[in-house]
C-alpha cells in the first residue's frame, strides 16, 4: 500500500471500523496509530486522536493516543541523536537556514519542542530531528513532549469524544482554550525553573575550572 492509498483510507469511518475490528488486541491498535504519526507525517492527527477517544472513551482514548505519540517522538529523537554524525545529516545541518534554526533551538529548546507539540498539525518529524541534532538533553526533550502532547491530545480527545456537543454548543470551546492557556502558563514556570537550574550548573562548572 502506497502512502497516498494509506492517507485516503484514513477517514473517520474507516478508522472506527478498524479499531472496532481489532479491539480484542486491547489498546495496541490505538497506540500504534498515533505512534505511526512520528514516521508518516501526513497522517491526520486530529482524526486519529478523535477516533481513539470516540472508540475507547475519553480517558482511555487520551491515554492510548498520548502514549503512542510520546513513544513515537522519543524513538525518532533517539534514532536521529544516535546517527547525527551521518554525512547526510551533517550536510543538511550545515545549510545556512538550518544553522540559524539550530542556534535558536539550542537557546530555546524546551519552548521550541513544547510549544510546537501543542499544535495538532505541524512538522512533528522535523521538530524531533532538530531537537536531536541540537543535542537537546533527553530529559528536557521528554518533559517537553510529555506536557506538550498531553495538552494537545487531551484537547483533541475532549472534542472528538463528543463532537456533536461542540457543534451545537461551540461556546464550550472556551473551556478547551482556557485549559490550553493555563497549561502554557504552567509550562513557562517549569521552563524557567529548568533554565535557572541549567544556568546555575554552568556557573558552578565555570568556577570549578
Protein Blocks (a to p, Z undefined) as FASTA:
>chain_A
ZZklmmmmmpfklmmmmmmmmmmnommlmmmmmmmmmmmmmlcfklmmmmmmmmnopklm
mmmmmmmmmmmmmmmmmmmmmmmmpmklmmmmmpmklmmmmmmmmmmmmmmmmmmmmpmb
dcfklmmmmmmmnopafklmmmmmmmmmmmmmmmmmmmmmmmmlmmmmmmlmmmmmmmmm
mmmmmmmmmmmmmmmmmmmmmmmmmmmZZ
